[in-house]
Amino acid sequence: MILLLLILLLLNNILLSNSVVVKYDSIINTYSYSNIITSFGMAKDGIITINYRLDLTNNNNNNNNNNNNLNEYYLLMVIVTQSQKVGWYSFTINNNNNDDGTIATNILQLCNSPSQSRYNLNINNNGNYTYKIPSNDLYSILLFQCYNGNPLTSLKVELDVSLINIRPINDNNKYTQFAIEEVMVPRVIDAEIILYTIFILGLIFQLYMNKRYVKIVHFFYLLTLIFMIIQLISRHYQLNEIEILGYSSIKMLLAYNITSHISNVISLATLFIISLGLNFGHNVLLREKKFGFIAITSYFIIGFGGACCTEATDQCKSLWLVSYVMRSIVLLGIIVAMNYSVAQLRAIIINSAWAPSTPWHYHKLQQYQIFRFIFLIYLILPTIFITIQSTLFTWKDNWMIFLMTELLTLFIYLHVGINFAPDRDDFFNRAFDGTYNNRERID
């Protein structure tokens, strides 16, 4: 359960909650309901702009009927706050499951329910509508066809919806295309890029100074940080594109999804190698190690297919679900390998006679016990964050949950870098193996 919540929260951090520029294109021929924008955070004096193009066509190409049918359509654009949506719209729509027949039964109720603003779209014409936000809230935009019209006709609807928020007074740019709850996300990403850059430079210096004691896992760890900063840079450019255009292009979305997935795979592989401890590179736990690396490889292949998805089709949803399952299996494998390493080190210390290498085993045991404790915190804290978000924070503070989750990830990387840094084994053995000769005495 904890692993599932962790994965859902990580997915929430990867995806932006809403697009600020929405293009809607559909053909309507019966009672209908469409959710154009869902729960987008708007500040006071923000602006919603809707450009629409409507074209009434007749299936039997009878132009005389076209003019007669113009008055038989009643297309309504509704802007509602979160409380209005929950109180007047969500229950009816969700319980009807958007079924045309049931929607038709309740269409008069839906078309006449309270709203923040409503606008009748002019049939067979182009136009625009601008609405200035009166107060901070989560806003949704709904589209209803409130009258069925002639069964032989269909209405082609094209909408371009743009939402712009007001920035603080002392900000250089007056407007932003982000929702209120996301306006701080770009600054968090920029700060992370700086921190991870310093982190990587410090790690390279440490590896150079202790190059005699560097192991293969240290290079995996360096690669993990490099791909982490590549992921953050791609996210930075994606957010910058959204700020300028109001949406993310497919090319930039794919770049971020793929770099994010590769970063996740490398980080999981590194943690799995670290968790194996003394067993990595030895002929023990062969079946478990093989299963773990097969799970990582499967997660990479299936997740890569999911990362290439730009729309929530049934195939893409299946790929996402399977990749989540594979990721959960890898996390479970890390826990099992970590527990085995701790148990193995304890058995060596308890069942072996004192030897010059005993202090080194004590040191490794302490490393893995701390690592296990920190990793369990890493799994549990996202659940606590969700509880905090639902009980203490409002929707305006969602960016703080994002910040807390990113700081948690940074803390894990920092801990791994410090706890498993290259060290000299002889420091723990020299007092007992005869290599340390204490010739000086303190009087």
JOSUL-V511075 format. One line per field, one symbol per residue. ss: DSSP state (h for helix, s for strand, l for the rest). psi: psi as a letter, one per 20 degrees, with the letter a starting at -180 (. if undefined). burial: # if it has 16 or more other ideal C-beta (glycine too) atoms within 10 Angstrom, else .. A space follows every 50 residues. Layout:
# JOSUL-V511075
ss=???
psi=???
burial=???
This chain:
# JOSUL-V511075
ss=lhhhhhhhhhhhhhllllllsssssssslllsssssssssssllllssss ssssssssllllhhhhhhhhhhssssssssshhhhhhhhhhhhhhhlllh hhhhhlhhhhhlllllsssslllllsssssssllllssssssssssssll llssssssssssssssllllllllsslllhhhllhhhhhhhhhhhhhhhh hhhhhhhhhlhhhllhhhhhhhhhhhhhhhhhhhhhhhhhhhhhhllllh hhhhhhhhhhhhhhhhhhhhhhhhhhhhhllllllhhhhhhhhhhhhhhh hhhhhhhllllllhhhhhhhhhhhhhhhhhhhhhhhhhhhhhhhhhhhhh hllllllhhhhhhhhhhhhhhhhhhhhhhhhhhhhhhhhhhlllhhhhhh hhhhhhhhhhhhhhhhhhhllllllhhhhllllllllllllll
psi=gggghgghhghhhhpqhqqioppporppjaprppogpompoqrpjrpppo pqppooqphjkohhhghhihiipnpppppqrghgghhhggggghhikkpg ghhhhjhhggijqqrhqqpppoqlrqaqppppphqprpqqpqppoiqhap hirqoppppoppppqprqhjqgphqqjqrgijhighhggghhggghghgg ghgggghghkhhjprhhhhhgghghghghgghghhghghhghhghirpqh ghgggggghgghggghgggghggghhciipjqlqkggggggghggggghg gghhghhipiqmrhghhgggghhgghhhgghghggghghggghghghggg iqrprhighhhgghggghggggghhhghhhhhghghgghhhhqrhijhhh ggghghhgghgggggghghkqpqohihihhiijiioonipqo.
burial=..#.###.##.##..#######.#...##.####.##.#####..#.#.# .#.#.#.#..........#...#########..##..##..##..#.... ..#..##..##.#.#####.#.##....#.#.#..###########.### ..###.#.########.........###########.##..##.##..## ..#..##.........##.###.##.##########.##.###..###.. .##########################.##....#...#..#..##.### .######.#......#..##.##########.##..##.###.##..#.. .......####..##.##..##..#..#..##..##..#.....###### ###.##...#.##.###..#.......##..............
